[in-house]
Amino acid sequence: MASVRDKVKEIKPQVLGLSALLTTTMPEMKRVIEELDAQGLRKSVKVMVGGAPVDRTFAEKIGADGYGANAAEAVELARRFSGV
């Protein structure tokens, strides 16, 4: 987790995308969001999630800012978040 926190501090991205391929990795998405919040970084970065086992309900439950059902949706969402 420290590497995500450190990279967000270093790069200062507008958007952070998280993807899960297996249900066993989905809890890590919530942990990343919680860690960003604990470090005071959550307000400065929009977090979007996606991946095969992820859905909009899960994204809302963990406090993500958005969900992309596929790559095209994720790109459009990232563009909206970054104002492009």
N, C-alpha and C positions, 0 to 999 in steps of 0.2 A: 504494500500500500504506500509505503514511503516514496516509491519511485513515481507514482501518479501525482502525489502531492508535490514532490520536488519538480516534476516536469511542468505542472500547472503554474507553479511559482516562477519557474525559469522562462517559459515560453509565453505565459499570459494569454492563452487562447480565448477567443470569444465563445467557442463551442467545443465541447468534449463529447465525442461519440464513444459509446460502449456497446459491444456486441457479445452475445452469448450463443454458443452453438449447442450447449447441453444444459439441461435444467440444473445440473449440479453447480454450474458456474454463475447462475443468476443471482444468488445471494451476494456475490462479490460486487455487483452493480450497486446494491444498496449500501454496502460498506464503503465504496468509493464516494458516494454522495454524502454519507455521514462524515467521512474523514474530511472532505472538502468543507463541509459546514463547520466542523470542529476547528479547522484551521483558519476560518474566516475567509475562505476562498470562494464559497458557494455563490455569493452575490455577484462575483465578477465573471462567472462562466456559466453558460447554458449547457445543461447535460441532456443529451438525447440518447435513447437506447433502442436496440433492435436485435434481431437474430431469430433463428427458427423457433425457439421455445417462448419467446417474449411476445406479449400483446399489450395493447393500450391500457388495459386494467392494471397489469403489473407495473407498467411505467408510472401510472398515477399513484399506485400504492407505495412505491419506493421514493416518490418525490422527484422523479425526472421531469424535465421541462418539456419533453416531447418524445414521440415514438415514431419510428419509420418502419413500415411493414416490409419494405424492400429498399434496394439501393437508390432507386429513383426518388422515392418519398424522403429518404434520409438526406439526399442532396438538396431537395427543395426546402426541407425543414432547416437545414444548415444555412442555406441562403437567406431564408427569412430571419433567422436568428442574427446573422451577421450583417443584415441590411444590404445584401448584394442583389 
